[in-house]
């Protein structure tokens, strides 16, 4: 799982805040990362946080973060 999240983090850095990410809406990727943010594996949480941070350059992702309460973790 850690390798997958790391790849997503690297790819999300280079998307430039676009609304789509790897052929899917960036909001879906953000929602999919919420369970990873709640893992006990500290490295996975850090990588997921970086990815969500990269995706948050888009307004719709920031709204999704607020709805999912990711900004409170």
N, CA, C and O atoms as CSV, one atom per row, in Angstrom:
chain,resi,resn,atom,element,x,y,z
A,1,UNK,N,N,0.824,-1.185,0.000
A,1,UNK,CA,C,0.000,0.000,0.000
A,1,UNK,C,C,0.871,1.253,0.000
A,1,UNK,O,O,0.560,2.224,-0.690
A,2,UNK,N,N,1.947,1.238,0.760
A,2,UNK,CA,C,2.810,2.411,0.857
A,2,UNK,C,C,3.374,2.798,-0.506
A,2,UNK,O,O,3.431,3.982,-0.839
A,3,UNK,N,N,3.787,1.818,-1.290
A,3,UNK,CA,C,4.326,2.114,-2.625
A,3,UNK,C,C,3.278,2.763,-3.516
A,3,UNK,O,O,3.581,3.692,-4.264
A,4,UNK,N,N,2.058,2.279,-3.435
A,4,UNK,CA,C,0.974,2.842,-4.252
A,4,UNK,C,C,0.698,4.285,-3.866
A,4,UNK,O,O,0.542,5.146,-4.731
A,5,UNK,N,N,0.639,4.546,-2.579
A,5,UNK,CA,C,0.388,5.911,-2.116
A,5,UNK,C,C,1.548,6.816,-2.504
A,5,UNK,O,O,1.336,7.981,-2.842
A,6,UNK,N,N,2.764,6.300,-2.461
A,6,UNK,CA,C,3.935,7.088,-2.867
A,6,UNK,C,C,3.864,7.461,-4.348
A,6,UNK,O,O,4.191,8.585,-4.730
A,7,UNK,N,N,3.438,6.518,-5.167
A,7,UNK,CA,C,3.277,6.802,-6.600
A,7,UNK,C,C,2.212,7.880,-6.804
A,7,UNK,O,O,2.405,8.812,-7.586
A,8,UNK,N,N,1.093,7.747,-6.098
A,8,UNK,CA,C,0.035,8.756,-6.209
A,8,UNK,C,C,0.536,10.132,-5.779
A,8,UNK,O,O,0.187,11.146,-6.385
A,9,UNK,N,N,1.350,10.160,-4.738
A,9,UNK,CA,C,1.912,11.430,-4.278
A,9,UNK,C,C,2.784,12.057,-5.352
A,9,UNK,O,O,2.658,13.247,-5.640
A,10,UNK,N,N,3.660,11.269,-5.942
A,10,UNK,CA,C,4.541,11.796,-6.994
A,10,UNK,C,C,3.753,12.262,-8.205
A,10,UNK,O,O,4.045,13.319,-8.765
A,11,UNK,N,N,2.765,11.490,-8.614
A,11,UNK,CA,C,1.951,11.890,-9.765
A,11,UNK,C,C,1.107,13.122,-9.462
A,11,UNK,O,O,0.946,13.992,-10.318
A,12,UNK,N,N,0.571,13.200,-8.252
A,12,UNK,CA,C,-0.280,14.339,-7.908
A,12,UNK,C,C,0.513,15.641,-7.866
A,12,UNK,O,O,-0.044,16.715,-8.091
A,13,UNK,N,N,1.797,15.552,-7.583
A,13,UNK,CA,C,2.626,16.756,-7.555
A,13,UNK,C,C,2.712,17.377,-8.949
A,13,UNK,O,O,2.784,18.598,-9.086
A,14,UNK,N,N,2.703,16.539,-9.973
A,14,UNK,CA,C,2.905,17.021,-11.335
A,14,UNK,C,C,1.611,17.287,-12.095
A,14,UNK,O,O,1.661,17.619,-13.280
A,15,UNK,N,N,0.462,17.151,-11.456
A,15,UNK,CA,C,-0.802,17.407,-12.152
A,15,UNK,C,C,-1.110,18.884,-12.266
A,15,UNK,O,O,-1.917,19.288,-13.103
A,16,UNK,N,N,-0.484,19.686,-11.443
A,16,UNK,CA,C,-0.708,21.127,-11.525
A,16,UNK,C,C,-2.068,21.556,-11.006
A,16,UNK,O,O,-2.559,22.617,-11.393
A,17,UNK,N,N,-2.688,20.771,-10.147
A,17,UNK,CA,C,-3.965,21.149,-9.565
A,17,UNK,C,C,-5.138,20.986,-10.503
A,17,UNK,O,O,-6.156,21.660,-10.344
A,18,UNK,N,N,-5.015,20.100,-11.480
A,18,UNK,CA,C,-6.128,19.904,-12.409
A,18,UNK,C,C,-7.246,19.124,-11.744
A,18,UNK,O,O,-7.033,18.473,-10.721
A,19,UNK,N,N,-8.448,19.188,-12.328
A,19,UNK,CA,C,-9.616,18.532,-11.748
A,19,UNK,C,C,-9.594,17.022,-11.923
A,19,UNK,O,O,-10.296,16.311,-11.204
A,20,UNK,N,N,-8.805,16.520,-12.860
A,20,UNK,CA,C,-8.731,15.069,-13.024
A,20,UNK,C,C,-7.342,14.587,-12.622
A,20,UNK,O,O,-6.350,15.308,-12.717
A,21,UNK,N,N,-7.316,13.356,-12.177
A,21,UNK,CA,C,-6.066,12.784,-11.700
A,21,UNK,C,C,-6.076,11.318,-12.074
A,21,UNK,O,O,-6.930,10.566,-11.606
A,22,UNK,N,N,-5.144,10.901,-12.908
A,22,UNK,CA,C,-5.049,9.513,-13.369
A,22,UNK,C,C,-6.365,9.047,-14.002
A,22,UNK,O,O,-6.789,7.907,-13.813
A,23,UNK,N,N,-6.994,9.941,-14.748
A,23,UNK,CA,C,-8.222,9.585,-15.452
A,23,UNK,C,C,-9.468,9.601,-14.594
A,23,UNK,O,O,-10.542,9.252,-15.083
A,24,UNK,N,N,-9.373,9.987,-13.352
A,24,UNK,CA,C,-10.519,10.042,-12.436
A,24,UNK,C,C,-10.581,11.439,-11.826
A,24,UNK,O,O,-9.571,12.141,-11.765
A,25,UNK,N,N,-11.750,11.833,-11.383
A,25,UNK,CA,C,-11.817,13.132,-10.697
A,25,UNK,C,C,-10.911,13.150,-9.463
A,25,UNK,O,O,-10.851,12.173,-8.717
A,26,UNK,N,N,-10.228,14.236,-9.262
A,26,UNK,CA,C,-9.313,14.356,-8.127
A,26,UNK,C,C,-10.054,14.209,-6.802
A,26,UNK,O,O,-9.469,13.785,-5.805
A,27,UNK,N,N,-11.342,14.559,-6.792
A,27,UNK,CA,C,-12.119,14.419,-5.559
A,27,UNK,C,C,-12.267,12.957,-5.162
A,27,UNK,O,O,-12.264,12.635,-3.974
A,28,UNK,N,N,-12.396,12.067,-6.145
A,28,UNK,CA,C,-12.491,10.634,-5.841
A,28,UNK,C,C,-11.188,10.107,-5.249
A,28,UNK,O,O,-11.204,9.276,-4.341
A,29,UNK,N,N,-10.078,10.584,-5.758
A,29,UNK,CA,C,-8.782,10.172,-5.227
A,29,UNK,C,C,-8.639,10.646,-3.789
A,29,UNK,O,O,-8.144,9.914,-2.932
A,30,UNK,N,N,-9.070,11.858,-3.532
A,30,UNK,CA,C,-9.015,12.394,-2.173
A,30,UNK,C,C,-9.866,11.545,-1.230
A,30,UNK,O,O,-9.431,11.210,-0.128
A,31,UNK,N,N,-11.074,11.199,-1.663
A,31,UNK,CA,C,-11.951,10.370,-0.836
A,31,UNK,C,C,-11.348,8.987,-0.584
A,31,UNK,O,O,-11.492,8.429,0.504
A,32,UNK,N,N,-10.683,8.449,-1.584
A,32,UNK,CA,C,-10.075,7.124,-1.444
A,32,UNK,C,C,-8.895,7.142,-0.469
A,32,UNK,O,O,-8.556,6.111,0.113
A,33,UNK,N,N,-8.280,8.288,-0.292
A,33,UNK,CA,C,-7.125,8.386,0.606
A,33,UNK,C,C,-7.515,8.575,2.070
A,33,UNK,O,O,-6.669,8.436,2.953
A,34,UNK,N,N,-8.775,8.887,2.341
A,34,UNK,CA,C,-9.200,9.110,3.731
A,34,UNK,C,C,-8.908,7.908,4.625
A,34,UNK,O,O,-8.384,8.099,5.722
A,35,UNK,N,N,-9.224,6.667,4.208
A,35,UNK,CA,C,-8.892,5.527,5.083
A,35,UNK,C,C,-7.390,5.371,5.332
A,35,UNK,O,O,-6.978,4.899,6.392
A,36,UNK,N,N,-6.586,5.762,4.365
A,36,UNK,CA,C,-5.128,5.661,4.536
A,36,UNK,C,C,-4.663,6.664,5.591
A,36,UNK,O,O,-3.717,6.399,6.334
A,37,UNK,N,N,-5.326,7.806,5.652
A,37,UNK,CA,C,-4.965,8.810,6.658
A,37,UNK,C,C,-5.242,8.333,8.079
A,37,UNK,O,O,-4.713,8.897,9.037
A,38,UNK,N,N,-6.062,7.306,8.220
A,38,UNK,CA,C,-6.418,6.781,9.538
A,38,UNK,C,C,-5.644,5.513,9.900
A,38,UNK,O,O,-5.928,4.884,10.919
A,39,UNK,N,N,-4.671,5.138,9.076
A,39,UNK,CA,C,-3.864,3.941,9.320
A,39,UNK,C,C,-2.904,4.156,10.492
A,39,UNK,O,O,-2.613,5.288,10.879
A,40,UNK,N,N,-2.426,3.055,11.040
A,40,UNK,CA,C,-1.407,3.136,12.091
A,40,UNK,C,C,-0.008,3.271,11.500
A,40,UNK,O,O,0.919,3.700,12.187
A,41,UNK,N,N,0.146,2.908,10.238
A,41,UNK,CA,C,1.440,3.019,9.570
A,41,UNK,C,C,1.734,4.501,9.324
A,41,UNK,O,O,1.125,5.133,8.461
A,42,UNK,N,N,2.675,5.038,10.094
A,42,UNK,CA,C,2.984,6.456,10.044
A,42,UNK,C,C,3.460,6.912,8.665
A,42,UNK,O,O,3.107,8.004,8.219
A,43,UNK,N,N,4.255,6.089,7.991
A,43,UNK,CA,C,4.755,6.447,6.662
A,43,UNK,C,C,3.614,6.563,5.655
A,43,UNK,O,O,3.617,7.456,4.809
A,44,UNK,N,N,2.641,5.662,5.748
A,44,UNK,CA,C,1.488,5.719,4.848
A,44,UNK,C,C,0.670,6.981,5.099
A,44,UNK,O,O,0.192,7.614,4.158
A,45,UNK,N,N,0.515,7.337,6.349
A,45,UNK,CA,C,-0.232,8.556,6.703
A,45,UNK,C,C,0.481,9.793,6.157
A,45,UNK,O,O,-0.158,10.702,5.629
A,46,UNK,N,N,1.794,9.820,6.285
A,46,UNK,CA,C,2.566,10.963,5.785
A,46,UNK,C,C,2.445,11.072,4.274
A,46,UNK,O,O,2.214,12.163,3.752
A,47,UNK,N,N,2.596,9.970,3.568
A,47,UNK,CA,C,2.487,9.991,2.103
A,47,UNK,C,C,1.084,10.390,1.660
A,47,UNK,O,O,0.928,11.176,0.726
A,48,UNK,N,N,0.062,9.852,2.326
A,48,UNK,CA,C,-1.314,10.208,1.980
A,48,UNK,C,C,-1.559,11.691,2.237
A,48,UNK,O,O,-2.255,12.349,1.463
A,49,UNK,N,N,-0.999,12.211,3.304
A,49,UNK,CA,C,-1.133,13.639,3.611
A,49,UNK,C,C,-0.493,14.489,2.524
A,49,UNK,O,O,-1.045,15.513,2.122
A,50,UNK,N,N,0.657,14.066,2.058
A,50,UNK,CA,C,1.323,14.800,0.972
A,50,UNK,C,C,0.481,14.782,-0.294
A,50,UNK,O,O,0.344,15.796,-0.978
A,51,UNK,N,N,-0.078,13.628,-0.595
A,51,UNK,CA,C,-0.897,13.509,-1.800
A,51,UNK,C,C,-2.142,14.389,-1.697
A,51,UNK,O,O,-2.483,15.100,-2.642
A,52,UNK,N,N,-2.810,14.341,-0.562
A,52,UNK,CA,C,-3.995,15.186,-0.363
A,52,UNK,C,C,-3.601,16.661,-0.449
A,52,UNK,O,O,-4.334,17.473,-1.013
A,53,UNK,N,N,-2.459,16.997,0.103
A,53,UNK,CA,C,-1.967,18.375,0.004
A,53,UNK,C,C,-1.739,18.791,-1.435
A,53,UNK,O,O,-2.087,19.905,-1.824
A,54,UNK,N,N,-1.156,17.906,-2.225
A,54,UNK,CA,C,-0.939,18.215,-3.637
A,54,UNK,C,C,-2.269,18.385,-4.370
A,54,UNK,O,O,-2.428,19.299,-5.180
A,55,UNK,N,N,-3.211,17.509,-4.083
A,55,UNK,CA,C,-4.513,17.575,-4.746
A,55,UNK,C,C,-5.321,18.794,-4.306
A,55,UNK,O,O,-6.204,19.252,-5.032
A,56,UNK,N,N,-5.022,19.313,-3.132
A,56,UNK,CA,C,-5.807,20.426,-2.590
A,56,UNK,C,C,-5.589,21.739,-3.329
A,56,UNK,O,O,-6.186,22.756,-2.975
A,57,UNK,N,N,-4.751,21.728,-4.339
A,57,UNK,CA,C,-4.599,22.930,-5.156
A,57,UNK,C,C,-5.867,23.210,-5.949
A,57,UNK,O,O,-6.051,24.314,-6.462
A,58,UNK,N,N,-6.740,22.215,-6.049
A,58,UNK,CA,C,-8.012,22.369,-6.759
A,58,UNK,C,C,-9.123,22.682,-5.756
A,58,UNK,O,O,-9.213,22.056,-4.700
A,59,UNK,N,N,-9.956,23.647,-6.095
A,59,UNK,CA,C,-11.044,24.083,-5.213
A,59,UNK,C,C,-12.016,22.954,-4.866
A,59,UNK,O,O,-12.460,22.845,-3.723
A,60,UNK,N,N,-12.345,22.119,-5.846
A,60,UNK,CA,C,-13.311,21.039,-5.588
A,60,UNK,C,C,-12.750,20.017,-4.595
A,60,UNK,O,O,-13.501,19.433,-3.814
A,61,UNK,N,N,-11.453,19.805,-4.625
A,61,UNK,CA,C,-10.821,18.891,-3.670
A,61,UNK,C,C,-10.871,19.495,-2.272
A,61,UNK,O,O,-11.105,18.780,-1.297
A,62,UNK,N,N,-10.657,20.788,-2.167
A,62,UNK,CA,C,-10.736,21.435,-0.850
A,62,UNK,C,C,-12.144,21.329,-0.273
A,62,UNK,O,O,-12.310,21.134,0.931
A,63,UNK,N,N,-13.157,21.456,-1.130
A,63,UNK,CA,C,-14.534,21.274,-0.658
A,63,UNK,C,C,-14.755,19.839,-0.181
A,63,UNK,O,O,-15.383,19.608,0.852
A,64,UNK,N,N,-14.231,18.878,-0.945
A,64,UNK,CA,C,-14.353,17.467,-0.558
A,64,UNK,C,C,-13.644,17.224,0.765
A,64,UNK,O,O,-14.145,16.483,1.610
A,65,UNK,N,N,-12.484,17.839,0.952
A,65,UNK,CA,C,-11.762,17.687,2.216
A,65,UNK,C,C,-12.605,18.188,3.377
A,65,UNK,O,O,-12.623,17.571,4.442
A,66,UNK,N,N,-13.300,19.296,3.183
A,66,UNK,CA,C,-14.140,19.837,4.254
A,66,UNK,C,C,-15.318,18.916,4.550
A,66,UNK,O,O,-15.654,18.682,5.711
A,67,UNK,N,N,-15.945,18.392,3.492
A,67,UNK,CA,C,-17.083,17.489,3.673
A,67,UNK,C,C,-16.645,16.196,4.356
A,67,UNK,O,O,-17.339,15.703,5.244
A,68,UNK,N,N,-15.509,15.647,3.955
A,68,UNK,CA,C,-14.986,14.401,4.539
A,68,UNK,C,C,-14.289,14.652,5.879
A,68,UNK,O,O,-13.882,13.712,6.561
A,69,UNK,N,N,-14.158,15.919,6.243
A,69,UNK,CA,C,-13.514,16.345,7.495
A,69,UNK,C,C,-12.040,15.942,7.550
A,69,UNK,O,O,-11.489,15.689,8.622
A,70,UNK,N,N,-11.418,15.888,6.377
A,70,UNK,CA,C,-9.997,15.554,6.302
A,70,UNK,C,C,-9.169,16.667,6.938
A,70,UNK,O,O,-8.117,16.409,7.524
A,71,UNK,N,N,-9.641,17.888,6.822
A,71,UNK,CA,C,-8.892,19.010,7.375
A,71,UNK,C,C,-8.848,19.003,8.905
A,71,UNK,O,O,-8.125,19.800,9.503
A,72,UNK,N,N,-9.611,18.114,9.543
A,72,UNK,CA,C,-9.621,18.026,11.001
A,72,UNK,C,C,-8.713,16.926,11.533
A,72,UNK,O,O,-8.527,16.809,12.744
A,73,UNK,N,N,-8.145,16.116,10.638
A,73,UNK,CA,C,-7.309,14.999,11.103
A,73,UNK,C,C,-5.964,15.484,11.577
A,73,UNK,O,O,-5.133,14.681,12.003
